[in-house]
Amino acid sequence: TLEEIAASSVSGQKHHGGVQRPRLDLRKFNACKEFTIKKCKLKEDSTRMVN
């Protein structure tokens, strides 16, 4: 999912099934998520569908 991609970008790690997933700073996560959305040129409504 987009959240997993953003989470792995923030932590610098790849996650397998969400196991041993580190806690994320919410602001960093949101900033990374916004960057990922802009980078991929996704629309907000398509992001809501993923979530």
C-alpha positions in Angstrom: 0.0 0.0 0.0 1.0 3.6 -0.3 1.3 3.9 3.5 3.8 0.9 3.6 5.8 2.6 0.9 5.9 5.8 2.8 6.7 4.0 6.0 9.6 2.2 4.5 10.9 5.5 3.0 10.8 7.2 6.4 12.4 4.4 8.3 14.9 3.5 5.5 13.8 -0.2 5.9 11.7 -2.6 3.8 8.9 -4.1 5.7 7.5 -7.6 5.2 3.9 -7.8 6.1 4.3 -5.0 8.7 6.3 -7.2 11.0 8.7 -5.3 13.3 7.5 -2.1 12.0 9.0 0.9 13.8 7.0 3.7 15.3 6.9 6.7 13.0 6.9 10.4 13.6 3.5 11.3 12.3 4.7 14.6 10.9 7.6 12.8 9.0 5.2 10.2 7.8 2.7 12.8 6.5 5.4 14.8 4.8 6.8 11.7 3.2 3.3 10.6 2.1 2.6 14.0 0.6 6.0 13.8 -1.2 5.2 10.3 -2.5 1.7 11.4 -3.7 3.3 14.4 -5.6 6.1 12.3 -6.9 3.7 9.7 -8.3 1.3 12.4 -9.4 -1.6 10.6 -7.7 -5.0 12.3 -7.0 -6.3 12.5 -3.5 -9.4 10.5 -4.3 -7.2 7.6 -5.6 -5.2 7.7 -2.4 -8.4 7.4 -0.3 -9.2 4.3 -2.2 -5.9 2.8 -1.4 -6.3 3.6 2.3 
